[in-house]
Amino acid sequence: MSFPERVVVVGFGPVAARFIDVLEPSVVSGALQLTVIGSEADAAYNRVLVADVGVGRTSPSAIGLSDADHLASLGAEVLLGTGVRRIDRARRQVLLEDGAVRPYDRLVLATGARPVIPYLAGLNPDPLHPTLPDGVTALRDLADARVLRAVVERRGDVVILGGGILGLEAALAAAEEGARVTVVHHGDYPLARNIDDGGGLVLASALRSLGVRLVSGAKAVGLEQSGGGAFTGLRLDDGRLVSGDLLVLSCGVRPRVELAEGAGLPVSSGILVDHSLRAHHDEHIYAIGDCAEVRCASPSCGNCSGNTAPSGLIGPGWKQAEWLAESFAADLAGASSGAQRYVEAALPPVLMLKARGLDAVVAGEVSADPWAAHEDGTAVALWADPQQGSYAKMVTRNGVLQGLVCVGMPRAGAELVLLFESGAVLPPDRSSLLRLDGAEASASSASSVTDPAAVVCRCAGVSRGSIEQAAVVGCSSVAEVSASTRAGTGCGGCHADIRTIIEQHFQQPASV
Ligand SMILES: Cc1cc2nc3c(=O)[nH]c(=O)nc-3n(C[C@H](O)[C@H](O)[C@H](O)COP(=O)(O)OP(=O)(O)OC[C@H]3O[C@@H](n4cnc5c(N)ncnc54)[C@H](O)[C@@H]3O)c2cc1C
């Protein structure tokens, strides 16, 4: 190792930003020499809010997470708009697209994920170098957001391919800002892979009432293009044409592993790293965020026996970034015990639709038939009011929530998620949960989950106890709690919960 140690970070997304943030004191002290290389023209920003930029609700500067000039003033080298082409593990250096090289003692790969480009006639099928025609975007970065913005601004026709959460969130936001929006998707209703029939039908009708047109059960086969090659419509296999000014591809993401793969490092869904976040077989290379798959080589490791594919969510990436930066700092200070292990928190996946005017949440096993006689203690409670756009399904086993669907009932949904994650037994009168959204419920009706360990902000992994503690020391607004704890700095879906906790502490309405 050289002194100061040379740390090179490839990728400058939100996870790299968090890593650099935590490592900043070591840069300032001169204990390490940091180089950050990002292929985007912008320094890191909160990618979760890219659709909000696309519909004009916020600006690129408001979602910035890093300041390249500030980092440079601390002595870090920041290369923007520059991709890393290859890793030369033998010489321990990276080769940039412009031919330059940067040597490293430790290399951190934070290369994230890329959108899946579906096979459609008229789209470039090269997944590594997708060249999308005019009028087609994948809504992953700020350049994509600018393309969407231009169409939303002139209230154009936006066609969204994919009925998953991100597609629906973009659809609702664009429709609310005045665009004409059509969502084209496979299933009978959106979120078909996750939600049950009743919830899906209520969700579909709520989407329609908010101005989103749905083309369900559709299989897209190709693009219709103008003479100049720009998108004019999406052709379906039954011959139908969905016309539009812009096609937004929302068909999932795939970890960017090619750099690691090209260097001979083992990859599965993501770049394989052990419980030190170190790549298998190379002690100088690490991976974090959407590109990283934490799976150690031990066949008997209980943490690595199930599905270890990257979640594509920001929460685990931020945790990894903090953990790795702290472990680097400890190494540099000679304080590392060498015994710490990064283990992915075992929070079950929860799908949350974050949109103005429509809340939906789905988690766990939701397909159980409410009318069947279950012999394993399974019971199903259902509530549906399709005219009002509200639906709730609670699947319990011996009273413990195994799965939930909640549409149009934000407070019941939030409460059910807390109960689901804590494994608590539901109250025998399930309707008490539904009443949280009733007209008589007060703005700060107490949650039955008061466990300080309950996670309120899933993005930043902040517990109820930490938010209460922030309120105790004087934070009286969501912004103050965010600044103090980082709660609410990701997708923002927990802002209402943070506000409620502050209100419960101060017993008066909290400001934003
Ligand atoms: C519209 C949208 C909404 C989302 N909503 C949510 C949400 O509600 N909740 C949630 O948890 N997550 C959400 N996500 C996912 C979240 O944004 C990602 O989990 C997060 O961005 C991962 O961060 P990352 O830094 O690991 O990777 P990325 O954000 O993908 O950043 C990786 C960076 O590395 C760069 N790079 C790649 N290869 C190279 C190379 N060879 N050389 C140099 N640079 C390179 C890329 O250009 C990119 O800038 C959303 C994503 C999108 C697009």
The ligand as an SDF file (V2000), in Angstrom:
LIG
                    3D

 53 58  0  0  0  0  0  0  0  0999 V2000
  -37.2530    6.9570  -11.2270 C   0  0  0  0  0  0  0  0  0  0  0  0
  -36.6470    6.1480  -10.1130 C   0  0  0  0  0  0  0  0  0  0  0  0
  -37.3420    6.0270   -8.9070 C   0  0  0  0  0  0  0  0  0  0  0  0
  -36.7940    5.2760   -7.8770 C   0  0  0  0  0  0  0  0  0  0  0  0
  -37.4950    5.1780   -6.7120 N   0  0  0  0  0  0  0  0  0  0  0  0
  -36.9670    4.5020   -5.6890 C   0  0  0  0  0  0  0  0  0  0  0  0
  -37.6490    4.4360   -4.4360 C   0  0  0  0  0  0  0  0  0  0  0  0
  -38.7540    4.9690   -4.2810 O   0  0  0  0  0  0  0  0  0  0  0  0
  -37.0600    3.7700   -3.3980 N   0  0  0  0  0  0  0  0  0  0  0  0
  -35.8280    3.1870   -3.5560 C   0  0  0  0  0  0  0  0  0  0  0  0
  -35.3210    2.6140   -2.5880 O   0  0  0  0  0  0  0  0  0  0  0  0
  -35.1620    3.2190   -4.7170 N   0  0  0  0  0  0  0  0  0  0  0  0
  -35.6970    3.8520   -5.7930 C   0  0  0  0  0  0  0  0  0  0  0  0
  -35.0210    3.9080   -6.9710 N   0  0  0  0  0  0  0  0  0  0  0  0
  -33.7510    3.1640   -7.0890 C   0  0  0  0  0  0  0  0  0  0  0  0
  -32.5670    3.9900   -6.5860 C   0  0  0  0  0  0  0  0  0  0  0  0
  -32.4960    5.1760   -7.3120 O   0  0  0  0  0  0  0  0  0  0  0  0
  -31.2960    3.1660   -6.7180 C   0  0  0  0  0  0  0  0  0  0  0  0
  -31.3710    2.1060   -5.7990 O   0  0  0  0  0  0  0  0  0  0  0  0
  -30.0510    4.0030   -6.4560 C   0  0  0  0  0  0  0  0  0  0  0  0
  -29.9220    5.0070   -7.4060 O   0  0  0  0  0  0  0  0  0  0  0  0
  -28.7890    3.1220   -6.4790 C   0  0  0  0  0  0  0  0  0  0  0  0
  -27.6830    3.9400   -6.3360 O   0  0  0  0  0  0  0  0  0  0  0  0
  -26.2350    3.5160   -6.8700 P   0  0  0  0  0  0  0  0  0  0  0  0
  -25.3520    4.6700   -6.5580 O   0  0  0  0  0  0  0  0  0  0  0  0
  -25.8840    2.1800   -6.3850 O   0  0  0  0  0  0  0  0  0  0  0  0
  -26.3880    3.3610   -8.4440 O   0  0  0  0  0  0  0  0  0  0  0  0
  -26.8240    4.3870   -9.5530 P   0  0  0  0  0  0  0  0  0  0  0  0
  -27.7870    5.3650   -8.9850 O   0  0  0  0  0  0  0  0  0  0  0  0
  -27.2370    3.5820  -10.7220 O   0  0  0  0  0  0  0  0  0  0  0  0
  -25.5050    5.1730   -9.9020 O   0  0  0  0  0  0  0  0  0  0  0  0
  -24.4120    4.5370  -10.5310 C   0  0  0  0  0  0  0  0  0  0  0  0
  -23.5900    5.5660  -11.2680 C   0  0  0  0  0  0  0  0  0  0  0  0
  -22.4080    4.9460  -11.7600 O   0  0  0  0  0  0  0  0  0  0  0  0
  -22.1570    5.3890  -13.0750 C   0  0  0  0  0  0  0  0  0  0  0  0
  -21.3420    4.3820  -13.7720 N   0  0  0  0  0  0  0  0  0  0  0  0
  -21.7030    3.1370  -14.1350 C   0  0  0  0  0  0  0  0  0  0  0  0
  -20.6830    2.5080  -14.7530 N   0  0  0  0  0  0  0  0  0  0  0  0
  -19.6610    3.3850  -14.7790 C   0  0  0  0  0  0  0  0  0  0  0  0
  -18.3320    3.3370  -15.3040 C   0  0  0  0  0  0  0  0  0  0  0  0
  -17.8730    2.2470  -15.9150 N   0  0  0  0  0  0  0  0  0  0  0  0
  -17.5540    4.4230  -15.1660 N   0  0  0  0  0  0  0  0  0  0  0  0
  -18.0010    5.5280  -14.5350 C   0  0  0  0  0  0  0  0  0  0  0  0
  -19.2450    5.6380  -14.0380 N   0  0  0  0  0  0  0  0  0  0  0  0
  -20.0610    4.5800  -14.1530 C   0  0  0  0  0  0  0  0  0  0  0  0
  -23.5610    5.5380  -13.6670 C   0  0  0  0  0  0  0  0  0  0  0  0
  -23.5610    6.3820  -14.7910 O   0  0  0  0  0  0  0  0  0  0  0  0
  -24.3050    6.1570  -12.4750 C   0  0  0  0  0  0  0  0  0  0  0  0
  -24.1700    7.5390  -12.4760 O   0  0  0  0  0  0  0  0  0  0  0  0
  -35.5290    4.6410   -8.0310 C   0  0  0  0  0  0  0  0  0  0  0  0
  -34.8370    4.7810   -9.2420 C   0  0  0  0  0  0  0  0  0  0  0  0
  -35.3950    5.5200  -10.2630 C   0  0  0  0  0  0  0  0  0  0  0  0
  -34.6420    5.6530  -11.5580 C   0  0  0  0  0  0  0  0  0  0  0  0
  1  2  1  0
  2  3  1  0
  2 52  2  0
  3  4  2  0
  4  5  1  0
  4 50  1  0
  5  6  2  0
  6  7  1  0
  6 13  1  0
  7  8  2  0
  7  9  1  0
  9 10  1  0
 10 11  2  0
 10 12  1  0
 12 13  2  0
 13 14  1  0
 14 15  1  0
 14 50  1  0
 15 16  1  0
 16 17  1  0
 16 18  1  0
 18 19  1  0
 18 20  1  0
 20 21  1  0
 20 22  1  0
 22 23  1  0
 23 24  1  0
 24 25  2  0
 24 26  1  0
 24 27  1  0
 27 28  1  0
 28 29  2  0
 28 30  1  0
 28 31  1  0
 31 32  1  0
 32 33  1  0
 33 34  1  0
 33 48  1  0
 34 35  1  0
 35 36  1  0
 35 46  1  0
 36 37  1  0
 36 45  1  0
 37 38  2  0
 38 39  1  0
 39 40  1  0
 39 45  2  0
 40 41  1  0
 40 42  2  0
 42 43  1  0
 43 44  2  0
 44 45  1  0
 46 47  1  0
 46 48  1  0
 48 49  1  0
 50 51  2  0
 51 52  1  0
 52 53  1  0
M  END
$$$$
